[in-house]
Amino acid sequence: MSRPDPQHPGVYDLFLSLVAILALVLVGLTMGLRDGSEIEELILYLDTLVCLIFLVDFVRNLVRAPARLRYLFTWGIVDLASSVPAIGPLRIARVARVIRVFRAIRSLRILAHAVREDRRSALLASAMFVTLVTITGSCIGVLYFEEAVPAANLKQADDVLWWALTTVSTVGYGDFYPVTTGGRFCAAALMFVGIGLFASLAGILADLLRVLAHQHHQHPHRH
C-alpha cells in the first residue's frame, strides 16, 4: 500500500507517526534559538537524522505504491518535502519543513486509532518513541548544562552526539563526560535507556526464535 492504513497501522507506521511529531517539535525548538549556537547545530544534526528516516520512508512508499504517480502527486509530495534537511545549500528550503505539520496531523489520526484498537502495537511503538525522545532530550540537555562551564568538555554538537552514542551503547570510552549535576542526570537517563534498549532487542530476538521454532515444529517437512 502507498500509505499507512489508519484502520490497521503496524508498528512501523506507528513509529513513523511518532517520529513525525518529534520532527515538528525539533522545528519548533530551532525557532527560539539564536543562529550559530551549538544547541541549534545539535538540533540540526538530529533533524538531519529525522530527514534521513523520512527519505527512507518515502522511497519505501514509492516502491510499494500500486499507483506511483498518484502517490507522488498526493502524499508523496508531503513525504518528500518532509525529508529536506536545513543544512548547507538546503537551508533555503527549510520553509518546506512547515509541511511537516500536515504529516503530524495525519500521524495523530493513526495514533488515536492505534490507542483505541491495537494497544499492544501502540505500547511497543511508544516504547521506541520514549527511547528516541530520551536520547534527543539528553543530548540537548547535556549541551545546555555543560556549554557554559569552563571545566566541561562537552561543548560542541558533534562531541555530544559521539558521547551519546558511546553512552547509550554502554561502551563509555570516557573521552567525553559531563561534569555538572544536570549533565550527569542526562547521562544516567541515557544509560538506563541503553540497558533497556538492549534488553528489549534481546527479548524481541528470543520471541522471534521461539516463533520460528514453533513453525518448524508444526511443519517439519516444509523445509
N, CA, C and O of each residue as an XYZ file, in Angstrom:
892
protein
N       0.836     -1.197      0.000
C       0.000      0.000      0.000
C       0.865      1.237      0.000
O       1.996      1.208      0.483
N       0.351      2.310     -0.530
C       1.160      3.505     -0.695
C       1.249      4.343      0.547
O       2.203      5.104      0.711
N       0.266      4.223      1.442
C       0.282      4.987      2.663
C      -0.076      4.090      3.832
O      -0.723      3.061      3.634
N       0.331      4.454      5.065
C      -0.088      3.673      6.207
C      -1.605      3.639      6.289
O      -2.264      4.664      6.115
N      -2.151      2.475      6.552
C      -3.593      2.336      6.668
C      -4.028      2.756      8.060
O      -3.698      2.066      9.024
N      -4.760      3.864      8.209
C      -5.140      4.317      9.529
C      -6.049      3.322     10.251
O      -6.199      3.392     11.471
N      -6.660      2.390      9.498
C      -7.520      1.402     10.127
C      -6.713      0.224     10.666
O      -7.147     -0.436     11.611
N      -5.546     -0.050     10.083
C      -4.711     -1.174     10.513
C      -3.235     -0.760     10.525
O      -2.445     -1.314      9.760
N      -2.843      0.193     11.369
C      -1.444      0.624     11.392
C      -0.556     -0.411     12.066
O      -0.929     -0.984     13.089
N       0.631     -0.651     11.485
C       1.596     -1.546     12.084
C       2.564     -0.777     12.966
O       2.472      0.444     13.091
N       3.496     -1.504     13.578
C       4.472     -0.868     14.460
C       5.320      0.141     13.688
O       5.630      1.222     14.189
N       5.690     -0.231     12.459
C       6.475      0.691     11.621
C       5.713      1.996     11.391
O       6.272      3.083     11.539
N       4.442      1.881     11.031
C       3.635      3.067     10.769
C       3.479      3.923     12.021
O       3.519      5.151     11.953
N       3.300      3.261     13.172
C       3.163      3.994     14.425
C       4.458      4.720     14.772
O       4.437      5.875     15.198
N       5.584      4.036     14.587
C       6.873      4.653     14.883
C       7.109      5.875     13.996
O       7.561      6.916     14.472
N       6.801      5.743     12.698
C       6.962      6.876     11.785
C       6.054      8.024     12.177
O       6.427      9.190     12.042
N       4.870      7.706     12.657
C       3.947      8.752     13.090
C       4.502      9.508     14.296
O       4.386     10.731     14.377
N       5.105      8.773     15.229
C       5.693      9.411     16.399
C       6.924     10.228     16.024
O       7.154     11.301     16.581
N       7.709      9.722     15.086
C       8.876     10.479     14.611
C       8.434     11.773     13.934
O       9.107     12.796     14.055
N       7.303     11.736     13.220
C       6.786     12.941     12.568
C       6.441     14.008     13.594
O       6.671     15.194     13.360
N       5.888     13.591     14.731
C       5.570     14.552     15.789
C       6.853     15.097     16.408
O       6.947     16.290     16.693
N       7.850     14.220     16.619
C       9.143     14.672     17.139
C       9.785     15.668     16.184
O      10.369     16.660     16.620
N       9.679     15.411     14.884
C      10.254     16.317     13.881
C       9.629     17.696     13.979
O      10.313     18.707     13.822
N       8.337     17.737     14.238
C       7.654     19.019     14.378
C       8.149     19.765     15.617
O       8.284     20.989     15.602
N       8.414     19.019     16.683
C       8.958     19.625     17.901
C      10.347     20.202     17.640
O      10.666     21.291     18.115
N      11.170     19.476     16.888
C      12.517     19.969     16.568
C      12.453     21.266     15.772
O      13.248     22.179     15.997
N      11.512     21.346     14.845
C      11.331     22.580     14.070
C      10.979     23.724     15.002
O      11.501     24.830     14.864
N      10.089     23.456     15.954
C       9.698     24.494     16.900
C      10.847     24.951     17.779
O      10.959     26.136     18.091
N      11.710     24.013     18.182
C      12.843     24.370     19.038
C      13.826     25.296     18.333
O      14.375     26.207     18.953
N      14.048     25.068     17.048
C      15.010     25.905     16.320
C      14.539     27.349     16.200
O      15.357     28.254     16.038
N      13.231     27.574     16.279
C      12.711     28.941     16.130
C      13.056     29.827     17.311
O      13.078     31.051     17.178
N      13.326     29.228     18.471
C      13.625     30.031     19.647
C      15.096     30.125     19.969
O      15.452     30.600     21.047
N      15.972     29.687     19.069
C      17.403     29.697     19.330
C      18.113     30.719     18.461
O      17.681     31.011     17.346
N      19.199     31.256     18.978
C      19.983     32.197     18.178
C      20.774     31.437     17.128
O      21.218     30.313     17.362
N      20.946     32.058     15.971
C      21.675     31.420     14.875
C      23.131     31.192     15.259
O      23.782     32.057     15.846
N      23.621     30.019     14.918
C      25.028     29.715     15.154
C      25.322     29.111     16.511
O      26.479     28.790     16.785
N      24.329     28.940     17.378
C      24.579     28.351     18.690
C      24.826     26.856     18.539
O      24.388     26.235     17.570
N      25.533     26.289     19.510
C      25.835     24.859     19.457
C      24.572     24.018     19.628
O      24.465     22.933     19.058
N      23.618     24.517     20.413
C      22.367     23.777     20.581
C      21.604     23.745     19.264
O      21.019     22.721     18.910
N      21.606     24.866     18.531
C      20.955     24.863     17.223
C      21.663     23.889     16.282
O      21.015     23.173     15.517
N      22.978     23.867     16.341
C      23.739     22.943     15.493
C      23.403     21.498     15.835
O      23.271     20.659     14.944
N      23.264     21.210     17.120
C      22.902     19.864     17.554
C      21.517     19.479     17.043
O      21.318     18.369     16.550
N      20.565     20.398     17.162
C      19.201     20.124     16.698
C      19.184     19.908     15.188
O      18.419     19.084     14.687
N      20.014     20.636     14.469
C      20.089     20.452     13.019
C      20.667     19.078     12.669
O      20.245     18.454     11.695
N      21.631     18.609     13.460
C      22.151     17.248     13.270
C      21.024     16.232     13.476
O      20.837     15.322     12.667
N      20.281     16.402     14.567
C      19.180     15.490     14.868
C      18.095     15.573     13.803
O      17.504     14.564     13.419
N      17.842     16.792     13.333
C      16.835     16.987     12.289
C      17.263     16.289     10.993
O      16.429     15.739     10.274
N      18.540     16.315     10.706
C      19.044     15.635      9.510
C      18.834     14.128      9.617
O      18.506     13.472      8.628
N      19.024     13.577     10.826
C      18.771     12.151     11.034
C      17.295     11.827     10.814
O      16.962     10.811     10.202
N      16.409     12.697     11.318
C      14.973     12.507     11.108
C      14.647     12.578      9.617
O      13.843     11.794      9.112
N      15.275     13.519      8.919
C      15.045     13.659      7.475
C      15.479     12.403      6.724
O      14.838     12.002      5.752
N      16.562     11.788      7.175
C      17.022     10.547      6.551
C      15.984      9.437      6.742
O      15.722      8.658      5.825
N      15.396      9.373      7.941
C      14.339      8.387      8.194
C      13.154      8.644      7.269
O      12.584      7.706      6.712
N      12.784      9.912      7.106
C      11.669     10.261      6.226
C      11.984      9.932      4.768
O      11.105      9.507      4.019
N      13.245     10.131      4.369
C      13.627      9.837      2.993
C      13.535      8.338      2.715
O      13.054      7.920      1.661
N      14.001      7.534      3.670
C      13.893      6.077      3.523
C      12.423      5.676      3.443
O      12.059      4.800      2.659
N      11.583      6.309      4.247
C      10.151      6.015      4.229
C       9.529      6.406      2.893
O       8.675      5.694      2.366
N       9.964      7.548      2.347
C       9.445      7.986      1.048
C       9.790      6.974     -0.044
O       8.937      6.610     -0.854
N      11.047      6.521     -0.061
C      11.471      5.535     -1.064
C      10.700      4.242     -0.878
O      10.275      3.628     -1.856
N      10.516      3.826      0.352
C       9.766      2.603      0.638
C       8.323      2.719      0.135
O       7.809      1.806     -0.510
N       7.687      3.832      0.433
C       6.299      4.029     -0.008
C       6.197      4.104     -1.531
O       5.243      3.604     -2.128
N       7.196      4.735     -2.147
C       7.183      4.856     -3.611
C       7.321      3.482     -4.269
O       6.628      3.181     -5.241
N       8.213      2.660     -3.739
C       8.415      1.331     -4.308
C       7.173      0.462     -4.124
O       6.823     -0.320     -5.008
N       6.509      0.597     -2.979
C       5.370     -0.259     -2.671
C       4.040      0.273     -3.208
O       3.036     -0.439     -3.187
N       4.028      1.515     -3.688
C       2.768      2.112     -4.139
C       2.252      1.420     -5.398
O       3.008      1.260     -6.356
N       0.984      1.005     -5.421
C       0.419      0.387     -6.626
C       0.260      1.389     -7.762
O       0.317      1.019     -8.935
N       0.057      2.673     -7.409
C      -0.046      3.741     -8.406
C       0.970      4.820     -8.024
O       0.653      5.741     -7.271
N       2.176      4.700     -8.543
C       3.278      5.555     -8.097
C       3.068      7.022     -8.435
O       3.367      7.893     -7.618
N       2.558      7.307     -9.630
C       2.328      8.711     -9.992
C       1.286      9.339     -9.079
O       1.420     10.494     -8.675
N       0.265      8.587     -8.761
C      -0.766      9.103     -7.863
C      -0.186      9.395     -6.490
O      -0.489     10.422     -5.884
N       0.659      8.476     -5.996
C       1.308      8.703     -4.706
C       2.209      9.929     -4.749
O       2.203     10.741     -3.824
N       2.992     10.065     -5.834
C       3.917     11.187     -5.951
C       3.212     12.532     -5.893
O       3.734     13.485     -5.315
N       2.034     12.612     -6.487
C       1.343     13.894     -6.558
C       0.283     14.051     -5.471
O      -0.534     14.969     -5.532
N       0.290     13.158     -4.471
C      -0.588     13.331     -3.314
C       0.275     13.388     -2.056
O       0.910     14.406     -1.781
N       0.298     12.284     -1.285
C       1.106     12.272     -0.073
C       2.592     12.199     -0.349
O       3.396     12.520      0.526
N       2.974     11.785     -1.542
C       4.392     11.709     -1.873
C       5.077     13.059     -1.795
O       6.234     13.146     -1.383
N       4.370     14.118     -2.188
C       4.946     15.465     -2.118
C       5.232     15.838     -0.667
O       6.285     16.395     -0.356
N       4.283     15.525      0.219
C       4.459     15.822      1.643
C       5.620     15.029      2.221
O       6.446     15.569      2.956
N       5.678     13.736      1.883
C       6.748     12.885      2.408
C       8.124     13.331      1.925
O       9.085     13.347      2.694
N       8.209     13.689      0.657
C       9.496     14.111      0.108
C       9.925     15.458      0.680
O      11.091     15.639      1.031
N       8.988     16.408      0.777
C       9.319     17.722      1.330
C       9.713     17.619      2.797
O      10.536     18.400      3.274
N       9.130     16.655      3.523
C       9.476     16.472      4.928
C      10.894     15.959      5.117
O      11.462     16.084      6.202
N      11.466     15.388      4.075
C      12.807     14.806      4.177
C      13.903     15.783      3.780
O      15.066     15.392      3.677
N      13.552     17.051      3.554
C      14.555     18.062      3.182
C      15.187     18.629      4.447
O      14.492     19.277      5.230
N      16.484     18.407      4.677
C      17.145     18.962      5.869
C      17.489     20.433      5.687
O      17.526     20.939      4.566
N      17.740     21.110      6.797
C      18.070     22.538      6.746
C      19.569     22.737      6.937
O      19.995     23.448      7.847
N      20.372     22.103      6.074
C      21.821     22.211      6.179
C      22.398     22.667      4.843
O      21.833     22.410      3.780
N      23.527     23.343      4.925
C      24.248     23.751      3.727
C      23.368     24.475      2.730
O      22.593     25.352      3.112
N      23.476     24.120      1.444
C      22.699     24.796      0.407
C      21.201     24.554      0.527
O      20.411     25.244     -0.117
N      20.794     23.565      1.360
C      19.372     23.271      1.502
C      18.695     24.141      2.557
O      17.491     24.010      2.775
N      19.453     25.037      3.223
C      18.826     25.928      4.199
C      17.726     26.769      3.568
O      16.750     27.124      4.230
N      17.888     27.088      2.280
C      16.884     27.903      1.612
C      15.560     27.156      1.509
O      14.502     27.759      1.326
N      15.637     25.840      1.630
C      14.425     25.027      1.503
C      13.829     24.671      2.862
O      12.930     23.832      2.931
N      14.305     25.285      3.941
C      13.816     24.917      5.256
C      12.340     25.268      5.434
O      11.665     24.710      6.300
N      11.842     26.194      4.612
C      10.417     26.504      4.688
C       9.579     25.276      4.349
O       8.426     25.165      4.766
N      10.174     24.348      3.583
C       9.441     23.127      3.224
C       9.140     22.283      4.453
O       8.247     21.437      4.416
N       9.869     22.501      5.534
C       9.645     21.733      6.737
C       8.311     22.084      7.396
O       7.801     21.321      8.217
N       7.758     23.217      7.041
C       6.442     23.572      7.566
C       5.407     22.537      7.138
O       4.393     22.336      7.807
N       5.685     21.883      6.005
C       4.766     20.857      5.508
C       4.661     19.703      6.500
O       3.711     18.923      6.447
N       5.633     19.593      7.403
C       5.574     18.524      8.397
C       4.339     18.639      9.281
O       3.918     17.658      9.893
N       3.765     19.820      9.349
C       2.534     19.984     10.118
C       1.460     19.039      9.583
O       0.743     18.400     10.353
N       1.356     18.960      8.250
C       0.367     18.077      7.642
C       0.667     16.610      7.965
O      -0.241     15.817      8.215
N       1.952     16.269      7.955
C       2.333     14.890      8.272
C       2.023     14.580      9.728
O       1.582     13.476     10.048
N       2.252     15.549     10.615
C       1.970     15.345     12.033
C       0.473     15.174     12.279
O       0.065     14.348     13.096
N      -0.349     15.958     11.569
C      -1.809     15.835     11.705
C      -2.259     14.446     11.272
O      -3.079     13.816     11.940
N      -1.716     13.972     10.149
C      -2.034     12.624      9.686
C      -1.586     11.587     10.709
O      -2.260     10.577     10.914
N      -0.442     11.841     11.350
C       0.095     10.906     12.332
C      -0.803     10.817     13.558
O      -0.985      9.734     14.115
N      -1.362     11.939     13.982
C      -2.242     11.938     15.150
C      -3.460     11.051     14.922
O      -3.932     10.386     15.844
N      -3.961     11.043     13.705
C      -5.109     10.192     13.379
C      -4.742      8.714     13.509
O      -5.511      7.922     14.054
N      -3.568      8.352     13.008
C      -3.112      6.968     13.086
C      -2.895      6.554     14.545
O      -3.268      5.453     14.950
N      -2.284      7.454     15.331
C      -2.010      7.149     16.726
C      -3.287      7.002     17.536
O      -3.396      6.105     18.372
N      -4.256      7.880     17.292
C      -5.520      7.816     18.025
C      -6.225      6.490     17.789
O      -6.787      5.904     18.715
N      -6.195      6.020     16.551
C      -6.833      4.741     16.238
C      -6.090      3.585     16.901
O      -6.710      2.648     17.404
N      -4.754      3.657     16.898
C      -3.958      2.570     17.480
C      -4.192      2.452     18.978
O      -4.279      1.345     19.509
N      -4.295      3.585     19.659
C      -4.535      3.565     21.100
C      -5.872      2.907     21.415
O      -6.005      2.209     22.420
N      -6.865      3.131     20.553
C      -8.196      2.557     20.776
C      -8.270      1.082     20.393
O      -8.922      0.292     21.076
N      -7.600      0.707     19.294
C      -7.833     -0.618     18.718
C      -6.680     -1.615     18.877
O      -6.922     -2.819     18.961
N      -5.448     -1.142     18.921
C      -4.296     -2.060     18.942
C      -3.291     -1.564     19.975
O      -2.260     -0.991     19.623
N      -3.590     -1.782     21.219
C      -2.769     -1.222     22.288
C      -1.402     -1.883     22.394
O      -0.448     -1.264     22.864
N      -1.302     -3.130     21.963
C      -0.001     -3.802     22.011
C       0.987     -3.130     21.076
O       2.117     -2.835     21.464
N       0.556     -2.886     19.834
C       1.430     -2.189     18.877
C       1.699     -0.769     19.331
O       2.815     -0.268     19.194
N       0.677     -0.117     19.872
C       0.850      1.253     20.348
C       1.848      1.307     21.496
O       2.633      2.251     21.591
N       1.824      0.299     22.370
C       2.750      0.263     23.500
C       4.180      0.065     23.025
O       5.100      0.708     23.530
N       4.372     -0.830     22.049
C       5.710     -1.075     21.517
C       6.250      0.164     20.813
O       7.401      0.549     21.019
N       5.418      0.785     19.985
C       5.844      1.999     19.286
C       6.134      3.122     20.278
O       7.069      3.900     20.088
N       5.327      3.203     21.339
C       5.547      4.240     22.352
C       6.867      4.034     23.074
O       7.566      5.000     23.382
N       7.215      2.775     23.348
C       8.496      2.485     23.992
C       9.655      2.909     23.099
O      10.648      3.457     23.577
N       9.522      2.655     21.809
C      10.551      3.081     20.857
C      10.649      4.602     20.819
O      11.739      5.168     20.736
N       9.485      5.250     20.882
C       9.461      6.709     20.834
C      10.064      7.313     22.108
O      10.802      8.296     22.039
N       9.750      6.728     23.264
C      10.322      7.217     24.524
C      11.840      7.118     24.487
O      12.544      8.010     24.961
N      12.334      6.023     23.918
C      13.786      5.863     23.767
C      14.362      6.971     22.905
O      15.384      7.565     23.249
N      13.702      7.255     21.773
C      14.175      8.292     20.867
C      14.119      9.668     21.512
O      15.046     10.464     21.367
N      13.031      9.950     22.225
C      12.877     11.242     22.889
C      13.906     11.408     24.003
O      14.460     12.491     24.186
N      14.160     10.330     24.746
C      15.144     10.399     25.824
C      16.540     10.675     25.280
O      17.282     11.480     25.842
N      16.892     10.013     24.194
C      18.197     10.259     23.577
C      18.286     11.700     23.085
O      19.283     12.381     23.323
N      17.239     12.163     22.399
C      17.226     13.538     21.884
C      17.277     14.546     23.017
O      18.076     15.482     22.989
N      16.419     14.354     24.020
C      16.380     15.285     25.140
C      17.665     15.302     25.940
O      18.094     16.359     26.404
N      18.291     14.138     26.110
C      19.546     14.071     26.859
C      20.671     14.779     26.123
O      21.508     15.432     26.746
N      20.697     14.655     24.799
C      21.723     15.352     24.010
C      21.578     16.860     24.157
O      22.553     17.565     24.415
N      20.355     17.345     23.990
C      20.109     18.787     24.110
C      20.374     19.246     25.542
O      20.970     20.300     25.763
N      19.921     18.439     26.520
C      20.079     18.814     27.920
C      21.526     18.889     28.358
O      21.924     19.843     29.027
N      22.325     17.888     27.986
C      23.716     17.887     28.430
C      24.491     19.048     27.813
O      25.369     19.618     28.461
N      24.178     19.403     26.573
C      24.844     20.551     25.960
C      24.411     21.841     26.636
O      25.217     22.754     26.813
N      23.146     21.921     27.011
C      22.637     23.113     27.702
C      23.337     23.300     29.049
O      23.727     24.415     29.396
N      23.495     22.223     29.802
C      24.108     22.309     31.130
C      25.619     22.503     31.071
O      26.190     23.196     31.913
N      26.270     21.894     30.080
C      27.728     21.869     30.053
C      28.351     23.028     29.280
O      29.510     23.376     29.505
N      27.581     23.627     28.368
C      28.163     24.594     27.431
C      28.834     25.780     28.119
O      29.865     26.255     27.642
N      28.283     26.264     29.213
C      28.804     27.475     29.853
C      29.786     27.184     30.983
O      30.226     28.114     31.659
N      30.144     25.917     31.206
C      31.042     25.544     32.304
C      32.468     25.435     31.771
O      32.731     24.630     30.877
N      33.396     26.239     32.311
C      34.777     26.231     31.771
C      35.448     24.866     31.823
O      36.207     24.526     30.916
N      35.191     24.080     32.854
C      35.880     22.802     33.008
C      35.247     21.678     32.186
O      35.778     20.569     32.145
N      34.133     21.954     31.542
C      33.423     20.906     30.800
C      34.106     20.613     29.473
O      34.784     21.475     28.913
N      33.929     19.395     28.971
C      34.483     19.028     27.662
C      33.398     18.664     26.660
O      33.697     18.210     25.555
N      32.135     18.860     27.041
C      31.009     18.613     26.135
C      30.385     19.952     25.763
O      29.344     20.343     26.290
N      31.048     20.640     24.842
C      30.610     21.983     24.474
C      30.267     22.115     23.008
O      29.803     23.172     22.579
N      30.483     21.072     22.227
C      30.201     21.126     20.789
C      29.239     20.016     20.402
O      29.227     18.939     20.996
N      28.437     20.309     19.391
C      27.355     19.409     18.994
C      27.876     18.033     18.587
O      27.311     17.019     18.997
N      28.939     17.979     17.792
C      29.431     16.681     17.323
C      30.007     15.854     18.467
O      29.888     14.629     18.466
N      30.636     16.516     19.452
C      31.144     15.798     20.619
C      29.997     15.206     21.439
O      30.103     14.089     21.946
N      28.902     15.956     21.567
C      27.734     15.477     22.321
C      27.138     14.248     21.640
O      26.762     13.291     22.316
N      27.048     14.265     20.317
C      26.498     13.125     19.592
C      27.369     11.889     19.777
O      26.853     10.786     19.957
N      28.692     12.067     19.733
C      29.602     10.942     19.950
C      29.467     10.412     21.372
O      29.436      9.201     21.592
N      29.388     11.328     22.337
C      29.207     10.925     23.737
C      27.899     10.153     23.917
O      27.868      9.141     24.617
N      26.826     10.626     23.291
C      25.528      9.962     23.406
C      25.578      8.561     22.812
O      25.004      7.628     23.374
N      26.257      8.408     21.683
C      26.369      7.101     21.036
C      27.114      6.116     21.920
O      26.677      4.976     22.081
N      28.223      6.536     22.491
C      29.003      5.636     23.344
C      28.291      5.350     24.667
O      28.458      4.274     25.241
N      27.502      6.303     25.150
C      26.802      6.113     26.422
C      25.600      5.193     26.268
O      25.416      4.274     27.067
N      24.781      5.430     25.248
C      23.583      4.618     25.078
C      23.936      3.190     24.674
O      23.166      2.263     24.929
N      25.090      3.009     24.049
C      25.541      1.661     23.692
C      26.255      0.978     24.858
O      26.695     -0.165     24.737
N      26.368      1.685     25.991
C      27.016      1.213     27.226
C      28.503      0.922     27.037
O      29.100      0.192     27.829
N      29.105      1.494     25.983
C      30.554      1.330     25.777
C      31.311      2.268     26.700
O      32.164      1.834     27.474
N      30.997      3.568     26.617
C      31.561      4.549     27.521
C      33.075      4.638     27.480
O      33.754      4.202     28.409
N      33.608      5.209     26.393
C      35.061      5.329     26.263
C      35.678      6.231     27.331
O      36.829      6.033     27.720
N      34.921      7.217     27.803
C      35.442      8.116     28.822
C      36.168      9.316     28.289
O      36.686     10.118     29.066
N      36.224      9.469     26.939
C      36.892     10.641     26.375
C      36.055     11.899     26.574
O      36.603     12.999     26.656
N      34.732     11.750     26.651
C      33.836     12.861     26.950
C      32.910     12.436     28.091
O      32.428     11.304     28.135
N      32.675     13.374     29.010
C      31.844     13.065     30.170
C      31.297     14.370     30.755
O      31.973     15.397     30.694
N      30.097     14.347     31.314
C      29.520     15.552     31.915
C      30.111     15.812     33.299
O      30.481     14.879     34.012
N      30.195     17.085     33.668
C      30.731     17.460     34.980
C      29.683     18.152     35.844
O      29.896     18.322     37.045
N      28.567     18.551     35.266
C      27.511     19.222     36.024
C      26.480     18.200     36.504
O      26.397     17.085     35.989
N      25.700     18.608     37.501
C      24.661     17.720     38.025
C      23.603     17.436     36.960
O      23.179     16.293     36.791
N      23.182     18.474     36.248
C      22.201     18.288     35.190
C      22.716     17.394     34.082
O      21.987     16.545     33.570
N      23.984     17.587     33.707
C      24.586     16.767     32.660
C      24.687     15.310     33.080
O      24.470     14.413     32.265
N      25.012     15.068     34.337
C      25.106     13.693     34.823
C      23.729     13.035     34.898
O      23.603     11.829     34.686
N      22.704     13.820     35.197
C      21.341     13.289     35.177
C      20.969     12.829     33.767
O      20.361     11.774     33.591
N      21.342     13.633     32.762
C      21.098     13.258     31.367
C      21.861     11.986     31.009
O      21.341     11.122     30.303
N      23.099     11.877     31.499
C      23.895     10.675     31.230
C      23.245      9.442     31.861
O      23.222      8.370     31.256
N      22.718      9.598     33.077
C      22.056      8.470     33.737
C      20.832      8.022     32.947
O      20.571      6.827     32.815
N      20.080      8.994     32.420
C      18.901      8.654     31.606
C      19.320      7.869     30.373
O      18.656      6.902     30.000
N      20.413      8.273     29.735
C      20.902      7.556     28.560
C      21.350      6.138     28.902
O      21.117      5.202     28.137
N      21.989      5.990     30.050
C      22.441      4.653     30.458
C      21.257      3.712     30.657
O      21.281      2.569     30.201
N      20.221      4.199     31.340
C      19.025      3.372     31.561
C      18.364      3.016     30.239
O      17.914      1.887     30.045
N      18.308      3.979     29.337
C      17.719      3.721     28.022
C      18.533      2.688     27.269
O      17.973      1.789     26.641
N      19.859      2.809     27.327
C      20.728      1.859     26.640
C      20.545      0.439     27.160
O      20.462     -0.508     26.378
N      20.481      0.292     28.487
C      20.273     -1.033     29.079
C      18.915     -1.594     28.666
O      18.798     -2.763     28.296
N      17.887     -0.739     28.736
C      16.551     -1.173     28.352
C      16.450     -1.512     26.879
O      15.744     -2.443     26.493
N      17.160     -0.751     26.057
C      17.126     -0.989     24.617
C      17.708     -2.348     24.271
O      17.116     -3.101     23.497
N      18.867     -2.666     24.841
C      19.490     -3.961     24.543
C      18.685     -5.117     25.130
O      18.618     -6.194     24.537
N      18.073     -4.896     26.294
C      17.222     -5.937     26.882
C      15.998     -6.187     26.003
O      15.585     -7.332     25.817
N      15.416     -5.103     25.461
C      14.254     -5.241     24.580
C      14.621     -5.963     23.297
O      13.878     -6.827     22.832
N      15.771     -5.609     22.720
C      16.217     -6.279     21.497
C      16.450     -7.769     21.746
O      16.131     -8.605     20.900
N      17.004     -8.091     22.905
C      17.228     -9.498     23.243
C      15.895    -10.234     23.378
O      15.765    -11.379     22.944
N      14.904     -9.567     23.985
C      13.584    -10.171     24.125
C      12.901    -10.378     22.786
O      12.281    -11.416     22.551
N      13.016     -9.372     21.892
C      12.420     -9.495     20.560
C      13.069    -10.629     19.783
O      12.378    -11.395     19.112
N      14.397    -10.744     19.868
C      15.107    -11.827     19.181
C      14.693    -13.188     19.735
O      14.517    -14.145     18.981
N      14.536    -13.266     21.065
C      14.120    -14.528     21.673
C      12.714    -14.914     21.216
O      12.454    -16.081     20.923
N      11.810    -13.935     21.155
C      10.445    -14.212     20.680
C      10.448    -14.667     19.227
O       9.716    -15.583     18.852
N      11.286    -14.014     18.403
C      11.382    -14.386     17.000
C      11.874    -15.820     16.843
O      11.321    -16.584     16.052
N      12.905    -16.184     17.591
C      13.435    -17.547     17.527
C      12.404    -18.565     18.018
O      12.318    -19.674     17.492
N      11.616    -18.174     19.039
C      10.576    -19.056     19.551
C       9.491    -19.295     18.499
O       9.016    -20.418     18.332
N       9.105    -18.235     17.794
C       8.099    -18.359     16.745
C       8.606    -19.232     15.608
O       7.872    -20.082     15.104
N       9.859    -19.030     15.199
C      10.435    -19.833     14.122
C      10.529    -21.307     14.520
O      10.273    -22.199     13.710
N      10.898    -21.547     15.776
C      10.992    -22.928     16.250
C       9.612    -23.577     16.284
O       9.466    -24.754     15.955
N       8.596    -22.805     16.685
C       7.230    -23.328     16.725
C       6.730    -23.657     15.318
O       6.091    -24.687     15.099
N       7.032    -22.765     14.365
C       6.618    -23.016     12.982
C       7.316    -24.243     12.421
O       6.704    -25.036     11.706
N       8.584    -24.404     12.740
C       9.327    -25.567     12.261
C       8.779    -26.857     12.869
O       8.736    -27.895     12.210
N       8.361    -26.778     14.133
C       7.801    -27.955     14.801
C       6.450    -28.347     14.195
O       6.134    -29.532     14.080
N       5.655    -27.340     13.809
C       4.348    -27.619     13.219
C       4.462    -28.141     11.779
O       3.642    -28.946     11.339
N       5.494    -27.671     11.047
C       5.660    -28.060      9.645
C       7.087    -28.574      9.437
O       7.887    -27.910      8.776
N       7.416    -29.734      9.985
C       8.803    -30.228      9.912
C       9.256    -30.606      8.517
O      10.457    -30.642      8.249
N       8.309    -30.893      7.608
C       8.698    -31.328      6.257
C       8.647    -30.214      5.229
O       8.887    -30.445      4.043
N       8.332    -28.998      5.684
C       8.234    -27.891      4.730
C       9.607    -27.467      4.247
O       9.742    -27.018      3.109
N      10.639    -27.598      5.086
C      11.984    -27.113      4.740
C      12.792    -28.230      4.095
O      13.949    -28.023      3.731
